[in-house]
Amino acid sequence: MDLRSAVEQACERFKDRILDPCSGVVIPDTEEELNWHAFLAHSLDMQGFRADWFVGKQRNPNWPEFKTLYDRGIGVQQLASLWEIEPIRAALSRPRDHRLTSVEPALVLLESHGGQVGLSLADAFRTARMRKNILTIRGYLQNSRRLKEHGYSFRRYLQAIVAQLDPDAEFPPRNFMKPVLWKGQDATIECALARQLECDFYGVGPEIAPYMLCDWMLGLWRDNKTGMFESFKWDSRNVAFCKAHGEQIQSKTDFLRWYRAQGFGYPVRVVNEAIWFAREPEKKSESCTQRSP
């Protein structure tokens, strides 16, 4: 089977599940969902660290009793408050100078200076059965503090950036692919948003930034509130799927070029997630597993 046929088959099989409000994929356009899902669950989601399980957007099927950040009442504002404590901020900013050579001394630091929030966050990291490091701890605290001027709201942050890019644009934008200037460079609204995320948030790089946006955009597209967009999260599953169907597509840019030539009637994010399901469908439950803070 060629790649186009395989993608069409995967999309036909999984599209309804991907777009289902209970799927845990699409992100509704609310402050709570953008904070817990797009910001806390996606901004530091990387190999070995399942941020969606850690913060409580989805239950870990192998460890349902784990007490998540949501269970503990630790959201953006609580995490931001820890970054404002000078000993914590100084040590996490310069870990070598403060002899933070592993996660455990950083957790002791939270316990020693962070009050009840610090104690509870340290316990969450210590008991989480997943890879974690000092950079992850710093990312949650520093990035949450970045939202203080926006009322600890990731949605209001995005709204402010869109207003800077295009004062006449609606929010959410009806056209994320509208051309704008970002720092004197030609871009689209969605590309400029992703680049700004990379600039503003610690540990957010060129793959994570679009991931923080694409499932929110997908929900807007599903509800006919915006048009097509091109943000998605590229990973090794895409490479393996393409290779299995006769295409040596090794990069996100090449995959996007291939996608544009096919004329699909849905965003590349649907294709991207359908491939994920097709490669490892057993890894995600078909039931509604998401939590709704």
ROFI-107858 format. One line per 10 residues: number of its first residue (from 0); for each residue x, y, z of C-alpha. Coordinates in nm, 4 decimals, padded with zeros to 6 digits. Layout:
<sites>
NUM) X:Y:Z; ...
</sites>
This chain:
<sites>
0) 00.0000:00.0000:00.0000; 00.1365:00.3428:-00.0911; 00.1662:00.6223:00.1632; -00.1375:00.8184:00.0521; -00.3615:00.5131:00.0687; -00.2212:00.4188:00.4099; -00.2802:00.7711:00.5443; -00.6340:00.7783:00.4064; -00.7038:00.4421:00.5677; -00.5623:00.5559:00.9041
10) -00.7577:00.8812:00.8949; -01.0801:00.7014:00.8045; -01.0254:00.4607:01.0926; -00.9223:00.7108:01.3603; -01.0515:01.0548:01.2594; -01.3732:01.0350:01.4611; -01.1817:00.9255:01.7703; -00.9246:01.2031:01.7268; -01.1948:01.4705:01.6971; -01.4135:01.3290:01.9748
20) -01.4350:01.5768:02.2673; -01.3638:01.2836:02.5008; -01.0547:01.1683:02.3125; -00.8095:01.3746:02.5137; -00.6603:01.5058:02.1870; -00.8568:01.8200:02.1017; -00.8274:02.1093:02.3474; -01.1386:02.3215:02.4071; -01.0941:02.6980:02.3895; -01.1224:02.7690:02.7625
30) -00.8760:02.9133:03.0110; -00.8733:02.5982:03.2216; -00.8173:02.3602:02.9322; -00.5456:02.5763:02.7790; -00.3705:02.6027:03.1166; -00.3880:02.2370:03.2131; -00.3689:02.0735:02.8731; -00.1833:02.2958:02.6237; 00.0467:02.4610:02.8789; 00.1146:02.2228:03.1678
40) 00.0558:01.8928:02.9858; 00.2235:01.9803:02.6536; 00.5006:02.2309:02.7246; 00.7304:01.9800:02.8937; 00.6007:01.6568:02.7440; 00.9039:01.4736:02.6119; 01.0498:01.1263:02.5837; 01.0421:00.9540:02.9199; 00.8304:01.2212:03.0919; 00.4549:01.1940:03.0344
50) 00.3429:01.5405:03.1394; -00.0235:01.4636:03.0688; -00.0105:01.1857:03.3279; 00.1934:01.3967:03.5692; -00.0392:01.6970:03.5713; -00.3598:01.4916:03.5524; -00.4979:01.5425:03.2026; -00.4999:01.1659:03.1562; -00.4725:00.8866:03.4078; -00.1711:00.6611:03.3838
60) -00.3375:00.3281:03.2999; -00.0575:00.1409:03.4765; -00.0746:00.3530:03.7914; -00.4199:00.5080:03.8401; -00.3564:00.5821:04.2078; -00.0794:00.8351:04.1361; -00.1661:01.1724:04.2907; -00.1340:01.4231:04.0054; -00.0777:01.7991:04.0182; -00.4491:01.8454:03.9559
70) -00.5302:01.6172:04.2493; -00.2954:01.8241:04.4650; -00.4374:02.1608:04.3581; -00.1047:02.2686:04.2087; -00.1757:02.4743:03.8985; -00.0040:02.7593:03.7167; -00.0371:03.0132:03.9970; 00.0976:02.7752:04.2626; 00.3943:02.6772:04.0469; 00.4660:03.0430:03.9707
80) 00.4714:03.1240:04.3424; 00.7660:02.8869:04.3910; 00.9736:03.0678:04.1262; 00.9310:03.3892:04.3258; 01.1145:03.2362:04.6229; 01.4727:03.3576:04.5826; 01.6607:03.0472:04.7110; 01.4585:02.8222:04.4794; 01.4932:03.0509:04.1784; 01.8655:03.1048:04.2313
90) 01.9449:02.7368:04.2748; 01.7375:02.6130:03.9805; 01.8778:02.8889:03.7577; 02.2379:02.7936:03.8440; 02.2225:02.4316:03.9643; 02.5970:02.3663:03.9434; 02.6750:02.6689:04.1584; 02.4325:02.5345:04.4202; 02.5460:02.1714:04.3917; 02.2198:02.0468:04.2461
100) 02.3695:01.7530:04.0617; 02.0547:01.5386:04.0530; 01.6802:01.5632:04.1018; 01.6797:01.4679:04.4709; 01.8675:01.7778:04.6005; 01.6290:01.9926:04.3938; 01.3323:01.8237:04.5614; 01.4844:01.8814:04.9034; 01.5203:02.2481:04.8047; 01.1481:02.2661:04.7248
110) 01.0656:02.1026:05.0562; 01.2938:02.3336:05.2525; 01.1819:02.6664:05.1045; 00.8537:02.6112:04.9211; 00.6080:02.5650:05.2045; 00.3147:02.3293:05.1533; 00.3189:02.3726:04.7752; 00.6885:02.2865:04.7648; 00.6357:01.9801:04.9820; 00.3520:01.8535:04.7675
120) 00.5301:01.9212:04.4375; 00.8427:01.7454:04.5611; 00.6342:01.4443:04.6577; 00.4719:01.4381:04.3137; 00.8092:01.4376:04.1377; 00.9590:01.1873:04.3792; 00.6759:00.9370:04.3432; 00.6177:00.9766:03.9681; 00.7279:00.6612:03.7867; 00.8778:00.8396:03.4900
130) 01.1985:01.0091:03.3871; 01.2440:01.3553:03.5370; 01.5224:01.6061:03.5738; 01.6075:01.9460:03.7152; 01.5263:02.1138:03.3842; 01.1686:01.9871:03.4063; 01.1259:02.1275:03.7570; 01.2698:02.4609:03.6508; 01.0520:02.4685:03.3404; 00.7286:02.4307:03.5315
140) 00.8173:02.7028:03.7819; 00.9808:02.9575:03.5524; 00.7292:02.9184:03.2711; 00.4317:02.9485:03.5054; 00.5780:03.2699:03.6448; 00.5948:03.4047:03.2879; 00.2134:03.3980:03.2815; 00.1715:03.6165:03.5906; 00.1315:03.9352:03.3867; -00.1492:03.7607:03.1983
150) -00.3403:03.6583:03.5096; -00.1777:03.3141:03.5084; -00.3701:03.2399:03.1887; -00.2075:03.0824:02.8838; -00.5119:03.1812:02.6779; -00.4710:03.5484:02.7683; -00.1017:03.5227:02.6863; -00.1851:03.3890:02.3387; -00.4442:03.6613:02.2935; -00.1862:03.9282:02.3772
160) 00.0644:03.7877:02.1280; -00.1962:03.7697:01.8502; -00.2930:04.1315:01.9199; 00.0712:04.2349:01.8817; 00.1013:04.0445:01.5536; -00.2241:04.1714:01.4057; -00.4269:04.4294:01.6020; -00.7232:04.3685:01.3709; -00.7317:03.9920:01.4145; -01.0129:03.8191:01.6003
170) -00.9269:03.5910:01.8868; -00.9077:03.3066:01.8392; -00.7901:03.3875:01.4868; -01.0190:03.2851:01.2039; -00.7109:03.2377:00.9868; -00.3943:03.1099:01.1566; -00.2198:03.1074:00.8190; -00.2609:03.4816:00.7669; 00.0746:03.6477:00.6806; 00.2233:03.8692:00.9522
180) 00.5613:04.0099:01.0469; 00.7387:03.8596:01.3469; 01.0517:04.0459:01.4571; 01.0844:04.1826:01.1038; 01.0507:03.8392:00.9410; 00.7695:03.7087:00.7210; 00.5589:03.4500:00.9010; 00.2042:03.3301:00.9504; 00.0145:03.3836:01.2744; 00.0639:03.0205:01.3762
190) 00.4361:03.0211:01.2933; 00.4861:03.3502:01.4765; 00.3035:03.2170:01.7819; 00.5252:02.9084:01.7877; 00.8425:03.1154:01.7555; 00.7287:03.3436:02.0359; 00.6671:03.0423:02.2592; 01.0247:02.9319:02.1977; 01.1488:03.2766:02.2990; 00.9324:03.3139:02.6077
200) 00.9346:02.9711:02.7715; 01.2228:02.7705:02.9123; 01.2702:02.4260:02.7607; 01.0238:02.4860:02.4761; 01.1875:02.4123:02.1418; 01.0804:02.3839:01.7773; 00.8845:02.0594:01.8264; 00.7175:02.1374:02.1582; 00.6044:02.4900:02.0601; 00.3700:02.3741:01.7777
210) 00.2507:02.0921:02.0047; 00.1338:02.3536:02.2578; -00.0833:02.5077:01.9847; -00.1956:02.2362:01.7447; -00.4610:02.0588:01.9526; -00.6214:02.3902:02.0505; -00.6278:02.4814:01.6811; -00.7716:02.1373:01.6063; -01.0614:02.1973:01.8429; -01.1300:02.5336:01.6811
220) -01.1200:02.3737:01.3343; -01.3556:02.0956:01.4425; -01.6018:02.3589:01.5666; -01.5724:02.5628:01.2436; -01.4144:02.8541:01.4303; -01.0956:02.8596:01.2259; -00.9610:02.7370:00.8930; -00.6801:02.5007:00.8025; -00.3484:02.5155:00.9853; -00.0164:02.3331:00.9632
230) 00.1096:02.2893:01.3204; 00.1755:01.9350:01.4412; 00.4297:01.7383:01.6420; 00.6772:01.5399:01.4338; 00.8345:01.2289:01.5823; 00.9914:00.8962:01.4915; 00.6545:00.7271:01.4404; 00.5964:00.9454:01.1362; 00.9319:00.8432:00.9890; 00.8646:00.4739:01.0504
240) 00.5142:00.4925:00.9018; 00.6354:00.6663:00.5866; 00.9181:00.4159:00.5439; 00.6797:00.1235:00.5900; 00.4780:00.2557:00.2973; 00.7610:00.3257:00.0576; 00.8514:00.6884:00.1293; 01.1822:00.7997:00.2776; 01.0485:01.1132:00.4481; 01.2921:01.2034:00.7232
250) 01.1934:01.5550:00.8246; 00.8898:01.7556:00.9282; 00.9472:01.9950:00.6386; 00.9458:01.7136:00.3824; 00.6357:01.5564:00.5352; 00.4526:01.8883:00.5265; 00.5528:01.9334:00.1625; 00.4147:01.5856:00.0854; 00.0922:01.6592:00.2779; 00.0309:01.9865:00.0915
260) 00.0523:01.8077:-00.2424; -00.2155:01.5525:-00.1473; -00.5111:01.7889:-00.1079; -00.6496:01.6324:00.2099; -00.9610:01.7978:00.3496; -00.8388:01.8047:00.7079; -00.5403:01.9574:00.8899; -00.2070:01.7792:00.8975; -00.2549:01.7351:01.2734; -00.5298:01.4808:01.1984
270) -00.2926:01.2916:00.9681; -00.0172:01.3126:01.2276; -00.2310:01.1703:01.5084; -00.3889:00.9044:01.2866; -00.0376:00.7801:01.2066; 00.0373:00.7693:01.5804; -00.2722:00.5552:01.6404; -00.1970:00.3343:01.3403; 00.1561:00.2651:01.4635; 00.0624:00.2056:01.8279
280) -00.3153:00.1992:01.8662; -00.2910:-00.0137:02.1783; -00.1070:00.2648:02.3597; -00.4164:00.4863:02.3774; -00.7525:00.3775:02.5097; -01.0558:00.4156:02.2865; -01.2578:00.5237:02.5893; -01.2859:00.8754:02.7286; -00.9820:00.8921:02.9544; -00.9228:01.2653:02.9854
290) -00.9759:01.4584:03.3060; -01.1616:01.7877:03.2901; -01.0243:02.0343:03.5450
</sites>
